[in-house]
Amino acid sequence: RWLRQHECVEKLNMHAILSASMGQEQLLTELLVTYTKIPVLIGELISVEIWKYKIFPVLCRLKDFKPRSTFPIYVVLHHEASIINLLETVFFHKEVCESAEDSILDLIDYCHRKLTLLAARSANGQPAVLVPPQELQNQAETMEFEISLKALSVLRFITDQVESLPLSALTRMLNTHNLPCLLVELVEHCPWSCREAGKLKKFENGMWHVVPPEDQVKMTKLDGQVWLALLNLLLSPECQRKYPFDGFNKSQLLKLRAFLTDVLIDQLPNLVEMQRFLSHLAVTEPAPPKKDLVLEQVPVIWNHILKKNAGKWEAIAKHQVKRIFSPTEEELKLQAHRWAQTYSLDMMEALAPDKPRCSACGVEAAKRCSRCRNEWYCTR
């Protein structure tokens, strides 16, 4: 049953990517919103994360765990990457973010945990991840890093909607987790950039690239996500009213001035407003945040799963070893066949949306109406 659910998530993920690449993701986002599937996806995401932190280490320590194949374990690890990739693709839309409802708090906490891993990676020079079986070690480390980068993009899309977020979500981001200071840490240490053998390398599009000298000051998409999130969190009137600009937070934020060069601002002109804000912050003492007497919501998914399964992790791991992670040769062949079908070219063609057609003459169209964003045309 779980494998069938994973296949559905994989197909949704591929459909979302193909639709977004052709500018036709409206139907998928409408279906996810209409059938309230965003909270379900967030719950599944956090369940897999907890499995990775609570079950996986126990499972790997079991002496009688000698799997014939690590393929079933890899599928579970990959499940988290598939869900966060799907959320990254659809959270660009305001209605998707709003449809998360109370589970947005759990997603904010999830993103905070992943960004903390990124910051720890840059501070320690290596990923702060669990040590899995030897044959999965490199895959798990790379996957954890890429998942954290996807979480950064999801968080940035959430901050785009600060005006429509619940009050508890803002409090969670600004006061509970102090995300502005965490983002400053990422700007300062930039974990998706490193030097190797005297050459600058940056992580883009799922792999590390050597950056030629003429492109070393060029802003990457990940750099842009961090700066845009900071713009949303620091320049919004509502956020400024709630965020405590105390001595520590102020000193951390003022570190950003060293990175706001003319070259950077030319690439993202909105940063001029950030530069003005920081100059003003340096010479003034902002008023303390107004404390509202409110009943604050708290995330429930993470705590509910931990409380429900407290003290059962080893028993669950042993059960999964017998029932799931020790398949027979026939079961492995069946799983591999289903996996191959999921990623077959025929399946991808079936999931791909039809190419847009001109609303006037019916031929394939390459231009979309800039106003309604729904109609397509073959010419101007």
Helices and strands as residue ranges (DSSP letters): H 2-21, H 26-34, H 38-50, I 51-55, H 56-61, H 71-90, H 94-99, G 101-103, H 104-124, G 134-136, H 137-159, H 167-171, I 172-176, H 179-189, E 193-196, E 199-204, E 207-210, G 213-215, H 221-235, H 237-242, H 247-253, G 254-259, H 262-267, H 271-283, H 301-308, H 313-323, H 329-342, H 345-351, E 367-368, E 376-377
